[in-house]
């Protein structure tokens, strides 16, 4: 190698090092622990989709003691995965969260009931105990009961609401006739515990017309005014949606990538592969851009949530196509 080529090589290496160091940092806070519910982001990281966009992405798992809205408010993340009821509630209380993308098109929320508890239809809810998740996840349920005309204060004509933890024990131990489940997670915990689909009566929130949007991407409104932040989010959403579509098309590989990123070692291949197959049904049909009709349906459901709705009025500025218009076109 002559002197000129050596010099050129040295310059090239120097430029490559500078470019490698110039990757922009993005921190993503998940709504829950590492699992296939978030496969698209882990796939984008593993396959280099974020790196191709010049991003150095850190994915922070959630958990029972982690509130994504609080992490976002405290500056612990640039963007978070959250359900819309919690995001809109936080916005009304003063935290200006904005939906910038909506990878999940459909809701996976269900009420799973034991037939031997006398549940065959919604008419059978009266006088029963129903397990319900709280922390913002109760509002679709309250809206549903309000529309059915069933009080949630107990009694023969109402339902007794059991604040359900992050398991299905109340159903297994017959402390509740029904519990909250997701199509991709808790329902299968019930099955794995020994009950069969024939033992169960399932009510999907989508089928009841009270489903609200889940697993959207949210940022703080004030950050969107910064062109550099906007540019990072455009690249982040583009790479994330590439990850989600890859996960839909390669569910087993996506589940394996999730397992490789599970530091807890608590997940199993069987459960994660099954979960990924179910999650792919929920992301199918979304290119990442929020469907305004889905948003309006969610707001209407939350406003109808009984005497203490999650939001008191229709929000303004709670979503934007500012990012997806640039990321997906």
C-alpha positions in Angstrom: 0.0 0.0 0.0 1.5 3.4 -1.0 1.5 6.5 1.1 -1.6 8.0 -0.6 -3.8 4.9 -0.1 -2.6 4.6 3.5 -3.6 8.2 4.1 -7.0 7.7 2.4 -7.6 4.6 4.5 -6.7 6.5 7.7 -9.1 9.3 6.7 -11.9 6.7 5.9 -11.4 5.0 9.3 -11.5 8.3 11.0 -14.7 9.3 9.2 -16.3 6.0 10.0 -15.4 6.4 13.7 -16.9 9.9 13.7 -20.1 8.6 12.0 -20.4 5.7 14.4 -20.1 8.1 17.4 -22.6 10.5 15.8 -25.6 8.1 16.3 -28.5 10.0 18.1 -29.7 8.5 21.4 -33.3 7.6 21.9 -34.7 6.0 25.0 -37.9 4.0 24.8 -39.9 3.1 27.9 -42.1 0.0 27.6 -45.5 -0.4 29.3 -44.6 -3.8 30.7 -41.8 -6.3 31.0 -39.8 -7.7 28.1 -42.2 -9.9 26.1 -43.5 -10.3 22.5 -46.0 -7.5 23.1 -43.1 -5.2 22.3 -41.4 -7.5 19.7 -41.3 -4.8 16.9 -38.9 -2.7 18.9 -36.6 -5.5 19.9 -36.6 -6.7 16.2 -35.7 -3.2 15.0 -32.8 -3.2 17.5 -31.6 -6.7 16.7 -31.8 -6.3 12.9 -30.0 -3.0 12.9 -33.0 -1.0 11.7 -32.4 1.7 14.3 -28.7 1.7 13.5 -29.5 2.2 9.8 -31.4 5.3 10.8 -28.4 6.7 12.7 -30.0 5.9 16.1 -28.7 4.4 19.3 -31.8 3.1 21.0 -32.1 2.0 24.6 -35.2 0.0 25.5 -36.3 0.1 29.1 -38.6 -2.6 30.3 -41.6 -1.7 32.5 -43.0 -3.6 35.4 -45.6 -3.4 38.2 -43.8 -0.5 39.9 -43.1 1.5 36.8 -45.6 4.1 35.4 -44.6 5.0 31.8 -46.3 8.4 32.1 -44.2 9.2 35.2 -41.0 8.1 33.4 -41.8 10.4 30.5 -42.7 13.3 32.8 -39.4 12.9 34.7 -37.3 12.9 31.5 -36.4 9.2 31.9 -37.4 8.4 28.3 -37.9 10.3 25.0 -40.9 8.1 24.0 -43.1 5.6 25.8 -45.5 2.8 24.9 -48.8 3.5 26.6 -52.5 2.7 26.4 -54.6 5.7 25.3 -56.8 5.8 28.3 -53.8 6.4 30.6 -52.3 8.9 28.2 -55.5 10.9 27.8 -56.0 10.9 31.6 -52.5 12.2 32.1 -53.0 14.8 29.5 -56.1 16.1 31.2 -54.2 16.3 34.5 -51.5 18.5 32.9 -49.0 16.1 31.4 -49.1 17.0 27.7 -48.6 13.5 26.2 -49.1 13.2 22.4 -49.6 10.1 20.4 -47.1 10.2 17.5 -47.8 6.6 16.1 -50.1 3.7 16.7 -48.6 0.3 15.9 -51.5 -1.6 17.4 -54.7 -1.4 15.3 -56.9 -3.7 17.4 -57.5 -4.3 21.1 -56.5 -7.5 22.8 -58.5 -6.9 25.9 -61.1 -9.4 27.1 -63.1 -10.5 30.0 -62.7 -14.2 30.5 -65.3 -16.0 32.5 -66.0 -19.5 33.9 -69.1 -21.1 32.5 -69.5 -23.0 35.8 -70.0 -19.7 37.5 -73.1 -19.3 35.5 -71.8 -16.9 32.8 -73.1 -17.4 29.3 -74.0 -13.9 28.3 -73.6 -10.3 29.6 -77.1 -10.8 31.2 -75.4 -13.1 33.6 -73.0 -10.5 35.0 -75.5 -9.2 37.6 -74.8 -10.4 41.1 -71.3 -11.7 40.1 -67.8 -10.6 41.1 -65.6 -9.5 38.1 -61.9 -9.0 38.2 -60.8 -5.7 36.7 -57.4 -4.1 36.1 -57.1 -0.5 37.4 -54.4 2.2 36.8 -56.3 3.5 33.8 -57.2 0.1 32.4 -60.6 0.0 34.2 -62.3 2.7 32.1 -63.3 0.5 29.1 -64.9 -1.9 31.6 -66.7 0.9 33.4 -68.0 2.3 30.1 -69.2 -1.1 29.0 -71.1 -1.7 32.3 -72.6 1.8 32.0 -73.8 1.0 28.5 -75.3 -2.3 29.7 -77.0 -0.4 32.6 -75.2 -2.5 35.2 -74.1 -0.7 38.4 -70.5 -1.5 39.6 -71.4 -1.0 43.2 -72.4 -4.6 43.9 -75.8 -5.9 44.8 -78.1 -8.4 43.1 -78.6 -6.0 40.1 -75.0 -4.9 39.9 -71.5 -6.4 39.8 -68.9 -6.5 42.5 -65.6 -5.2 41.1 -62.5 -6.9 42.3 -59.3 -5.0 41.8 -57.3 -7.6 39.9 -53.6 -8.0 40.2 -51.3 -9.0 37.4 -52.4 -12.6 37.4 -55.5 -14.8 36.9 -55.6 -16.3 40.4 -59.1 -15.0 41.2 -60.6 -17.0 38.3 -58.6 -20.1 39.1 -59.5 -20.0 42.8 -63.1 -19.1 41.9 -62.9 -15.8 43.8 -64.3 -14.1 40.7 -66.6 -15.3 37.9 -64.6 -13.4 35.4 -61.2 -11.7 35.1 -59.5 -9.3 32.8 -57.2 -10.9 30.2 -55.3 -10.1 27.0 -55.7 -12.3 24.0 -51.9 -12.7 23.9 -51.1 -13.2 27.5 -53.4 -13.9 30.5 -55.9 -15.9 28.6 -53.2 -18.5 27.9 -52.2 -18.5 31.5 -55.8 -19.6 32.3 -55.5 -22.4 29.6 -52.0 -23.4 30.9 -53.4 -23.6 34.4 -55.8 -26.4 33.3 -59.0 -24.9 32.2 -60.0 -25.6 28.6 -61.6 -23.1 26.1 -64.8 -25.1 26.5 -64.8 -24.2 30.2 -64.7 -20.5 29.4 -67.0 -17.8 28.1 -64.9 -15.0 26.5 -66.1 -11.4 25.8 -63.7 -9.4 23.6 -64.0 -5.6 24.1 -63.7 -5.2 20.4 -66.9 -7.2 19.9 -68.7 -5.2 22.7 -67.9 -1.9 21.0 -66.0 -0.5 23.9 -62.4 -1.2 22.9 -59.9 1.6 23.4 -56.5 2.0 21.7 -53.6 0.2 23.2 -49.8 0.3 22.8 -49.3 3.6 21.1 -46.1 5.7 21.0 -46.3 8.9 23.1 -44.0 11.9 23.6 -44.2 15.2 25.4 -45.9 17.9 23.3 -43.2 20.5 24.0 -40.5 18.3 22.6 -42.1 18.2 19.2 -41.3 21.9 18.7 -37.6 20.9 18.6 -36.7 20.1 14.9 -33.8 17.8 16.1 -36.2 15.8 18.4 -38.8 15.6 15.6 -36.2 14.2 13.2 -35.1 11.6 15.8 -38.7 10.5 16.2 -39.3 10.3 12.5 -36.4 8.0 12.1 -37.4 6.0 15.3 -41.0 5.5 14.1 -39.8 4.5 10.6 -37.4 1.9 12.0 -39.9 0.7 14.6 -42.6 0.0 12.0 -40.1 -1.8 9.9 -39.4 -3.9 13.0 -43.1 -4.6 13.5 -43.8 -5.6 10.0 -40.8 -8.0 10.1 -42.1 -9.4 13.3 -45.6 -10.0 11.8 -44.0 -11.9 8.9 -41.5 -13.8 11.0 -43.3 -14.4 14.3 -41.1 -17.3 15.6 -37.9 -15.4 14.9 -39.3 -12.3 16.5 -40.2 -14.3 19.6 -36.7 -15.7 19.8 -35.3 -12.2 19.6 -37.5 -11.1 22.5 -36.2 -14.1 24.5 -32.6 -13.1 23.8 -33.4 -9.7 25.3 -35.2 -10.9 28.4 -32.7 -10.3 31.1 -35.0 -11.8 33.7 -35.1 -15.2 32.1 -38.7 -15.5 33.2 -40.2 -16.0 29.7 -40.5 -19.3 27.9 -40.2 -20.1 24.2 -43.7 -21.7 24.0 -45.4 -18.7 25.7 -43.5 -16.0 23.7 -44.1 -17.7 20.3 -47.8 -18.0 21.1 -47.9 -14.4 22.3 -46.2 -13.2 19.1 -48.7 -15.0 17.0 -51.6 -13.2 18.8 -49.9 -9.8 18.9 -49.4 -10.0 15.1 -53.2 -10.1 14.8 -53.4 -6.8 16.7 -50.7 -4.9 14.7 -51.9 -6.2 11.4 -53.6 -3.4 9.3 -51.6 -0.6 10.9 -48.8 1.2 9.1 -48.1 3.1 12.2 -50.3 6.2 11.5 -53.1 6.7 14.0 -56.6 6.1 12.5 -58.6 9.1 13.5 -61.8 7.1 13.6 -60.2 4.7 16.1 -59.1 7.7 18.2 -62.6 9.1 18.2 -64.1 5.7 19.2 -61.7 5.6 22.1 -62.6 9.1 23.3 -66.3 8.3 23.1 -65.8 5.2 25.1 -63.9 7.0 27.8 -66.4 9.8 28.1 -69.1 7.2 28.6 -67.3 5.6 31.5 -70.0 6.0 34.1 -70.2 8.6 36.9 -66.5 9.0 37.1 -65.1 8.9 33.5 -61.4 8.9 32.8 -61.7 12.2 30.9 -64.3 15.0 31.4 -64.2 16.4 27.9 -62.9 15.6 24.5 -59.1 16.3 24.4 -57.4 18.7 22.0 -54.0 18.1 20.6 -53.7 14.6 22.0 -52.4 13.1 18.7 -50.5 14.2 15.6 -49.6 12.9 12.2 -46.5 15.2 12.3 -44.2 12.2 12.7 -45.8 9.5 10.7 -46.4 11.8 7.7 -42.7 12.1 7.3 -41.7 8.7 8.5 -44.0 6.6 6.3 -44.0 8.6 3.1 
